[in-house]
């Protein structure tokens, strides 16, 4: 006897396991399933709505739908047809995801936001700030957290390459759907420029770009947002403090005296912006000798601890040294190839140190503890 054909409820249940790779919600929840039926010969015919024509994730959706429906007993083959949402359907989707409020607020600046925002800063370039950012992001995502990375270094963007992101974001009405890599949502001005065209903007344009990345991008319910800031204390650092006042500063430095001094200046911006400093990461701390294993202090030593102690004195609050990441050529190679070191070799000394930093930053479960609830005693 031939196997019984799946019921409509079974088809719907199978399709509910398919997650849209951009929106990160089941297809059945966001109106992307146009129709689903099974012919007498076991052919499953599934019609899926794409958010926009030319959606870069259409092949992924076709593959995932086929895999999910093929598992049902009685299905002999799967045919996936793709259609495109109408303007009315896209508007309905936007309302579903963002509500009826037409204003595009920054979700991370709202009083009830539970997202931890870390602004990764450095006093000078070349200290490996972006490498630290992408490896921390992937480490956090590997822990099961929902993570986003905003490449706020508008002039010197590098995050797309370092995370291996190749396709561009998709726009649905006024929402920008960020691409993902290794479970991390990513947005960068580099996704909107042609080839390697430089960005030549003044301060107000930088502020507007950052605001749009924060408000117009559909980040979903993030546990952590990492913002890769440009070096120094310029326009972007000031804009971050204005747009996301709750953002915590993570200072990256190297051990050498010159980097230490400018890193202290980068961290001291918290005195003016009233932001919290999450801690200091010392990158390129030492080179393990390939012959004897001893530590070679290529760039000196003690810079990270000195920065942490100086900022603690300036702010009147403890600023910890979260980690000392050794020099590893594979860390650079991972940035060039788009596969972070903590994925290619999680047992490397640098990987273990970065994983430890990620754990220190996200060890506490997010919640309402310590958050102002906006309550006031009733008047008499």
N, C-alpha and C positions, 0 to 999 in steps of 0.2 A: 504494500500500500504506500502511496506517496505521502510525504509528510504534510501535515495540516499547514495551511498558509497563515502567516502572522496576522493578527487582528489589527485594526487601526490603533488601538491603545498600545499594542506592542511596538508598532512602528513609531508612534510618538515617543514612547519610552526610550527607544533606541536613539532617536534623533535628539532627545534631551541630553544625551551624553556627549554630543558634539558641541564643543566650545568655540565660539567665534574667536579667531586668533588676535583680532584687534580690540574688540569690545570686552572679551573675556567673560562672556555670558552665554548660556545655552541658546542654540538657534531657536528653540521653541519658545523661549521667553521674550525674544526681541523681534518677533514677527518675521523671521527670515525663511520659514518653511511655507512655501506656496501651496504645495500639495504632496501627498504621499499615498501610494496605492501599490498593490501587488497583483499582477496578472495571474491567470490560472496556471501558466507554465512556471510560476515562481519568479518572474522578472519584477523586481521592485523599481518602480518609476518614481523618483523623488525630484521635485522641482524646488529650487532654492532661490531666494531673492538675494542678489548682491546689493550692497549699500549704494555703490556707484558703478558706472560702466568702466571696465578696465581695472576692476579691483585687483590689487597685487596679490591678494590671498586666495584668489579663486581656485587655483590648483590645490592649495592646502585644504580648502573647504571640500572640494570634490573628493579628495583622497580620504578625508576623515569621515565624511558621510558614507562613502562606499564601505569603509572598514567597519563602521558601526552597524549598518544595516545588513551587511553580509553575514554577520554572526547569528542572525535570526534563523531558526529552523524553518525550512521550506523555501528559503530564498535561494534561487539558483544563480542569479546575476543581478547587478544593480546598475541602473541607468540614471545618471544625475543630469538634470537640465538646469541651466542657469538663466535667471531673468534679472531685471534691474528694478529696484524700488522706484516708485513714482515720487514726485516731490512731496505729495501728501503723506506717503508712507515714511519718507525720511523725516518729515516734520514730526510725525507721530513718534518715531524712534527717538528723536532728540528730546521730546517731551518726556518720554519714558525714562530716559537716562538722566535728564537734568531737571525735570519738573517744568512747571508752567512759568517760572520766573524768567522774563526776557533778559534781565540784566545778567552779565557774565561775571559773577563774583569769583574770587580766588578761593577755592575750597579750603586750602591749607591755612588761610588767614581767618577763617570763621571760628567763632568761639567754641563750637562743639567739635572741631577737628581733632581726630585721634592720630593723625599722621605725624610721625617724627620727621622733621625736615633738617637735614644737615647741609650747611654751606661749606664746601671743602675749599679752603683758602690757603694761599701761600704768599710770602712777601715778594718772592722773585720767581721767575720762570726756571724750568730745568730741574726742579726738585722731585719730579715724578708724581705730581698731584693728580693728574688724570689717570695714571696707572693705578694709583691707590684707590681712586674713585671707582673705576670699573671692577677691580677685584673685590672691593668691599661690597659693591652692588650684587655681583654674582654670588658671593659668599652668603649674603643675606637671603637672596632668592633660593639658594640651595637649602636654607633652613626652613623653607616653606613660607617665607614672608612675601607679601606683595610689594614689589620694589619698582621705583621709577628713577631714571637719571635724566636730569635736565642739564644739557651742555650750555652753561651760561657764559662760556668763553667765546663770545661772538666773533672776535677777530681771529682767535687761534683755536678754533673748534677741531677736536680730534676724536671725540667719543664714538661717532659712527664707525670709524675704522677700527678702533680698539675693541669694539664689541661685535665687529663683523656684520653690521647692519648695512644692507645693500639697497633695499627698496624704500620708497618715499612714503610719507604719511598719506592717509586717505582723509578727505574732507567730506563730512556729512552735515549739510546745512552749515551752521556756524561752529560745528565741532571738528576738531582735528584729531584723528585716530592715530596715536603713535605706534610705530612698528615695535616689535619685541625681539629680544635676543637672549637666549638662556634664561627665559622667564622674567626678563627685566624690560620694562617699557622705556623707550628712549626717544628724546626729541632734541634736535640740534638745528641751528641755522644752516649747517652743512647739508641738510636734507632738502633745502630749498634753493641752493645755489647751483649753477652750472659748472661742472668739472671742478676745478680748483680756484674758481673766481674769488678774489679777496672781497671782504665786506668793508666798505669805507663809509662808516656812519659816525655822526656826532652823538653826544650824550642822550638827547631826547629820543632818538631812534633806538638806541640801546635799551632804554627804559621801556619803550613801547614793545619791543621784541620780547623782552623778559616777561612783561605783563601778559602778552598774548600767549606765550608758552605756558604760563601758570593758569590762565583763566580759560582760554579757548581749547586747549588740549584736553581730551577726555581721558583723565588718568584713572578713573574708577576709584575704588576704595583701597588706597595705598596704606601699607604699614609704614613704609619709609620712602622719602624722596631725597635723593642725593643731588645736590647742585654743584657742578664743577665750575667754580668761579675763575675768572682770569687772575693773574698775579697782581698783587698790590691792593691799594685801597681806593680805587677809582669809582667811576659811575656805577658799575654793576654792583659792587659791594654795598654802595649806598642805596641803590634801588631795592636790593634784596631786603635790607633792613626796613624799608618803607612798605614793601609789598607783602612780605612774610615776616612780621616782627618776631614771631616765635621760633624762627630758624636758629639752630644752634651752629656755632662755628667750629669746624674741625680744622686745625692748623697742621699743615704738612711742611716739614723742614728737612734739611740735611744736617749732619753734625758740624759742618764748618762754621767758623765765626761769622763770615759774611752773610751766610744764609740765616744764621741764628738771629742776627740783629734785625734783618728785614722781616723775618717771621714774627718777631715780637711786635713790630709795628702793625703787621696785618692782624694779629690777634687783638691788639689794643684798641682796634676800632670798636670793639664791644663796649668800651667805656663810654663812647659817644652814642652808640645805637642801643645800648641797654640790652644787648643780646647775651645769651649764655654761651660759654665756650665749652664744648663737649670734651675737648682734650687735644693732645698733640701727638702726631705720628712722626717719628724720625725715619725717613727713608734713606736708602743707601748708607746704612749705619756702619757696615763693615763688609769686608770681602773675606769669606772663608778660604783659607789657603788650600788649593787643590791637592797639595802634597801632605801637609801635616795637620790641616784642619784648624790651625790657629787663626784668630781674628786679625785681619790686616785693616787698620784704620785709615783707609784711603783718603777720606775727607775729614780726618780728625775724629774727635770723640766728645761726647757730653753735650752736644748742641741741643738735642731734643729735651733733655732734662733741664738744661739752663733756660730754655724757652718756657717750659711748663712752670718752673719756679718763678721766673720773672713775671709771667702773666698772673700767677697766683698772688704775688705781692701787689701787683697793680690793681687787680680786681677785688682783692680782699676775699677771695673764694678759691677753694682748691681746684686747680687745673691739672688733671693727671697726664702723665706720659703713657699713652695707651699701647704703644708698641715701637719696636726698633726693627725695621725691615732690612735684612741684609741685601747686598748687591747680588743679583742673579741675572745673568745674561738672558735667561729664558723669560724673565719678566718683560724685558724689552721685546723679545721675539714674539711673545704672546700679544703684545700691543700692536705689533706690525701685522700679525696674521689674523687678528680678530678672535683669538681664543685665549682668554685670560689664564694666567699661570695656575690659579687655584683649581681650575678644571683639568688642565693638561697634566699637572703634577701636584695634587693636594698634599703630598707628603714632603714637598720641598720646604726648607727652612723658612723661606720668604712666604710661602703659602700658609704655613702654620701660624706665622706671626700675623698675617692679614686676617686669617680666620679668627684669631684671638681678639683682634681689634673689632671685628664685626660682632663678635659675641659680647664684648664690653659695651658696645653702643646699643645693642638691641636685646640685651639679656633680660631686661624687665618687660613683662607683657604690657602692651598698651592698654590704657584704661583711663578712668576719670579721676584717679587719685591725684591730688594736688591741683586739679583744674578748677578755676573759678566757675561757679554755677550761676553767677549773676543774681544771687538772692539778697534781699534786703529786708530788715524787720519792718513789719507793718506799722504805719503811723498810728499814733494814739488818737 
